[in-house]
Amino acid sequence: MRLSGTHERRALIRTVRYSAVSEVADFDVAYRLAGHRRELRVQEAFSLKMRCGSQSLRDTELIQIVDAALADVTRRSGEWLVCRQGCTQCCVGAFSINQLDALRLRSGLAELAVRDPERAARVRARARDSVVRLAQDFPGDPATGLLEEGEGAAQRFAEFANDEPCPVLDPETGSCDLYEARPMTCRVFGPPVRSEDGLGVCELCFQGASEEEIAACEMIPDPDDLESALLEQLEQSSGARGNTIVAFALGCEPRN
């Protein structure tokens, strides 16, 4: 199954979800510094600290599992896998992320605000601009950024923001400004990944490969579904539930 556009990509993304909270080497230090930056509100930094600190070891474990799977499939795929910096086809068109993705992105932005405040400010500005553009037609609650659920919701989302670039994408360099904190959907898109519709692969990759050759390079990012356990822990500890998109995760004011 070749994923040739935003609609086809979303069909895979909706089913195949692998996500984690950000890996943070020393979140206490990052939190104390970030709390003093105008770019990041103190209350937001505190919320991130409380939700990230106790799970950091498991988060790191999941990231390592997924990254190891990607390294393995990259080795097996060779020249068939053409993903590279500057190729931004999969960075255009909004896609849903869960609360683990959202938290991970926000903590990544907090870290970036410490290292490079101007770059972080540009990311936040792009996210806020995107929220303004998308709010009117947002298929959910624009006040919270949560996508609607239920019958018809998938179809409404499939028709939404197909040409909207990800606010984390630097339009000048074509690179991801929060690459280390990117959603797991972004980490696994490109290689062959299985969904309910079969084995999906980016249309730009595996040109000339047979179905058997593609299948031999299948990526299984999270075989024990550690993401689900982490998501459940987050929901129980914070009450954060529901899916959103990158722009609203980064461009909305934090709510208590």
C-alpha positions in Angstrom: 0.0 0.0 0.0 1.6 3.2 -1.2 0.8 6.3 0.9 0.5 8.9 -1.8 -1.2 11.7 0.0 -2.4 13.2 3.2 -5.7 11.1 3.3 -3.8 7.8 2.8 -1.2 8.8 5.3 -3.8 9.6 7.9 -5.5 6.2 7.3 -2.2 4.6 8.5 -1.5 7.1 11.2 -5.0 6.7 12.8 -4.4 3.0 13.3 -0.7 2.8 13.9 0.2 4.9 16.8 3.5 4.7 18.6 4.2 7.5 21.1 6.1 8.5 24.2 6.9 11.2 26.6 10.1 13.0 25.9 13.4 11.5 27.1 14.9 14.1 29.5 18.4 13.5 30.8 18.0 15.9 33.7 14.5 17.3 33.8 14.9 18.9 37.2 17.7 21.2 35.9 15.8 21.9 32.7 12.7 22.7 34.7 14.4 25.1 37.0 16.0 27.0 34.1 12.9 27.0 32.0 10.8 28.3 34.8 12.8 31.5 34.7 12.4 32.0 30.9 9.7 34.4 29.7 9.2 32.0 26.8 7.8 29.3 29.1 5.4 30.0 31.8 6.4 28.8 35.3 3.1 27.0 35.8 3.6 25.1 32.5 7.1 24.1 33.4 5.8 22.8 36.8 3.1 20.8 35.1 5.6 19.2 32.8 7.9 18.4 35.6 5.2 16.7 37.6 4.0 14.6 34.7 7.4 13.7 33.2 9.6 13.1 36.2 8.2 9.8 37.5 7.9 8.3 34.0 11.3 9.3 32.5 12.9 5.9 32.7 10.0 4.1 31.0 9.9 6.9 28.4 13.6 6.5 27.7 13.0 2.8 27.4 10.3 3.2 24.8 12.3 5.7 22.8 15.2 3.4 22.7 13.0 0.5 21.5 11.5 2.5 18.7 14.9 4.0 17.7 16.5 0.6 17.7 13.7 -0.7 15.4 14.2 2.2 13.1 17.9 1.6 12.9 17.3 -2.0 12.1 14.8 -1.3 9.3 17.1 1.4 7.9 19.9 -1.2 7.7 17.6 -3.7 6.0 16.1 -1.2 3.6 19.3 0.3 2.3 18.8 2.7 -0.6 15.0 2.0 -0.7 14.5 4.2 2.4 15.1 7.7 1.1 14.0 9.8 4.1 16.4 12.7 4.7 16.5 16.2 6.0 14.8 18.6 3.7 12.2 16.0 2.5 9.1 17.5 4.0 6.2 15.7 2.3 5.1 14.0 5.5 5.3 17.4 7.4 2.4 18.9 5.5 -1.2 18.1 6.6 -2.4 17.9 10.2 -2.5 14.5 11.8 -3.7 13.5 15.3 -1.4 13.0 18.2 -2.3 11.7 21.7 -1.5 13.3 25.0 1.9 11.6 25.3 2.9 13.1 22.0 1.6 16.5 23.2 3.4 16.4 26.5 6.6 15.3 24.8 6.5 18.1 22.3 5.8 20.7 25.1 8.7 19.4 27.2 10.9 19.5 24.1 9.9 23.1 23.5 10.7 23.9 27.1 14.2 22.5 26.6 14.7 24.4 23.4 13.6 27.6 25.1 16.6 27.1 27.5 19.1 26.3 24.8 17.9 28.6 22.0 15.1 31.1 23.1 14.8 32.8 19.7 14.3 29.5 17.9 11.8 28.3 20.5 9.9 31.6 20.1 9.7 31.1 16.3 8.2 27.6 16.9 5.7 28.9 19.3 4.8 31.8 17.0 4.2 29.4 14.1 2.1 27.2 16.3 -0.1 30.2 17.4 -0.4 31.4 13.8 -1.5 27.9 12.8 -4.1 27.8 15.6 -5.6 31.1 14.4 -5.8 29.8 10.8 -7.3 26.5 11.8 -9.6 27.4 14.7 -12.7 28.2 12.7 -12.9 24.8 10.9 -11.2 22.7 13.7 -13.1 19.4 14.0 -13.2 19.5 17.7 -13.1 22.1 20.5 -10.7 24.9 19.5 -10.6 26.2 23.1 -9.0 23.0 24.3 -7.5 21.7 21.1 -9.1 18.3 21.5 -10.4 16.6 18.4 -14.0 15.3 18.4 -14.7 11.6 18.6 -17.6 9.4 17.4 -19.4 8.7 14.2 -18.3 11.0 11.3 -15.4 12.4 13.2 -12.8 10.6 11.1 -14.3 11.8 7.9 -14.4 15.4 9.1 -10.8 15.2 10.2 -9.7 13.7 6.9 -11.0 16.8 5.1 -9.2 19.2 7.5 -6.0 21.1 7.1 -4.5 18.9 4.4 -2.2 21.7 3.2 -1.2 23.1 6.6 2.6 22.7 7.3 3.6 21.4 10.8 4.5 24.5 12.9 7.6 22.6 14.2 9.0 22.5 10.6 11.5 25.3 9.9 10.3 26.6 6.6 13.8 27.9 5.7 15.9 24.8 6.4 13.2 22.1 5.9 14.3 20.5 9.2 12.3 19.7 12.4 13.0 22.2 15.2 11.9 19.6 17.8 13.3 16.5 16.1 14.3 14.7 19.4 10.8 15.4 20.8 8.9 14.6 17.6 5.8 12.4 17.8 6.2 8.7 17.3 4.1 8.9 14.2 6.9 11.0 12.7 9.5 8.6 13.9 8.0 5.6 12.1 6.6 7.1 8.9 8.5 6.1 5.8 9.4 2.4 6.5 6.8 -0.3 6.0 4.5 -0.3 9.0 1.4 -2.5 9.3 -2.1 -1.2 9.9 -5.6 -2.7 9.5 -5.4 -1.8 5.8 -2.2 -3.8 5.3 1.5 -2.8 5.1 1.8 0.9 4.4 4.9 2.6 3.1 5.7 6.2 1.9 5.3 6.5 -1.8 8.7 8.1 -2.1 10.4 5.0 -0.6 10.9 1.5 -1.9 10.6 2.5 -5.5 11.1 -0.7 -7.6 10.8 -3.0 -4.7 8.5 -6.0 -4.8 5.8 -6.7 -2.2 8.0 -9.5 -0.8 11.0 -7.1 -0.5 8.9 -4.5 1.2 7.4 -7.1 3.6 10.9 -8.2 4.5 11.7 -4.7 5.7 8.6 -4.4 7.9 9.1 -2.2 11.0 7.6 -3.3 14.4 8.3 -0.2 16.5 6.7 -1.2 19.9 6.1 -4.9 20.0 5.0 -4.9 23.7 2.8 -1.8 23.3 4.6 0.1 26.0 3.0 3.3 24.7 -0.4 2.2 25.8 0.8 1.6 29.3 2.5 5.0 29.4 -0.6 6.7 28.0 -2.8 5.1 30.7 -0.4 6.2 33.4 -0.5 9.8 32.1 -4.3 9.8 31.9 -4.6 8.5 35.5 -2.0 11.0 36.9 -3.0 14.1 35.0 -6.5 13.5 33.7 -5.3 14.5 30.2 -7.3 12.6 27.6 -8.2 12.8 23.9 -6.3 13.5 20.7 -5.1 16.9 19.4 -2.8 18.2 16.7 0.7 19.6 16.9 -0.4 23.2 16.4 -2.8 23.2 19.3 -0.4 21.2 21.5 2.1 24.0 21.2 0.0 27.1 20.4 -2.7 27.0 23.0 -2.2 28.5 26.5 -1.8 25.9 29.2 -4.9 25.1 31.2 -5.1 24.1 34.8 
